[in-house]
Every structure is written in C-alpha cells, then in structure tokens.
Amino acid sequence: MTIEEIRKFYDAQPFHPFVLHIADGREIPVHGRGFMASAPKGRTIHVYQPDGVSDHIDLLLVTGIEVRPATNGARRRKR
C-alpha cells in the first residue's frame, strides 16, 4: 500500500478511525490524526496507541484498511 492511499483515510473530513491490516495478521488501529506519523520518504509509518505503545510499519506490508465507526463513549439508553 502507498502513503497516498493511507493519507486519503488520514485526511478524511471528518476523520474516522481506521484499522491497518498487516500481512502477518495483525490489525493496527489508528484512533486519530495525532496517533500516526509518516517518514519523510513515505515508506514507513509509526502508529501510536493511547497507552503509549507504538508500531513501526513498512507500508509494503499493509494489506488493507478498514474504517470503523467512531466511538465517543456515549451509549443510547434503553427504556
């Protein structure tokens, strides 16, 4: 996958969280724009998680992107 393809999701207005599917079977969630950074040459990215853990990903290993609905913690009450 190319950085341009990923930037379409990263730059979407409004932003929607997405998941990067990696060739080894991992799923790396991108929670927001502040959680991802790309290398200047665009071959690798860093994705950070809310707990501070980060993944350094070679974009040639990204097999797909899945958009997931945003969760804001609010739930509908049942009556």
N, C-alpha and C positions, 0 to 999 in steps of 0.2 A: 504494500500500500504506500502511497506517496503522501508527503506532508500536505500537499494541496488538497487531497481528498479528506484528510483529517481536519484541516482548517475549515472546511465547509461546515462541519459539525461544531467545531470550536467557536467559530464566528457567528453562528446562527443567532438571530434576534427573534424572540428571546432565546437565551441559552437553555438547552435541555440536556440533562445529564446523559452520558452515553457510556457504553462499555466497549473496550477494545478486546477482541478475541485474538488470542495469540496461538501460534502454530503448536505449541506444547500443551494446549488445552486450557491454559489459564484465561481468566476473564479479569480485566483490569478496569475498574470503574473510574470515570472522570467526573467528579462531583461538581466542578465549576471551573471557570476560566483560570482562577488562581491556583488550581491544582495541577496544571500541566505547563511544561516549558519545553521548547524545541531547541535543538542545537542549531547554530548559525548555518550549517550546510544542509540542514533539514533531513538528515538520515536517521537521527535518533531523537527520542523524546524522553523526558522524565515525567512520571505521573506520581503525584503525592496523594496520600490518604489522610483523612482527618486525624489519625493517630500518629502521624509523622513518618510512617513507613513510606518508602518510595521505590519505584521500579524504573530502571533504565531500559528502554525498549528500542530495539532495532526495528525500524518500520518495515523492513523486508519480511519480518516475522509476524506482522499483523495480518490476520486472515479475514477479518470482518469487523464491522461496527454495528452495535445495536443501540438504538435510542430507547431509553426507559423514561417513564413519566417522572416528573419532579415530585418529590415528597417534601412537604413543608412541615410535617409533624401534626398537622390538623387532621382530625378524623370526623366523619359525619356521625352524629348521634343517632342511635336507634330509638324509636319511640314505641 
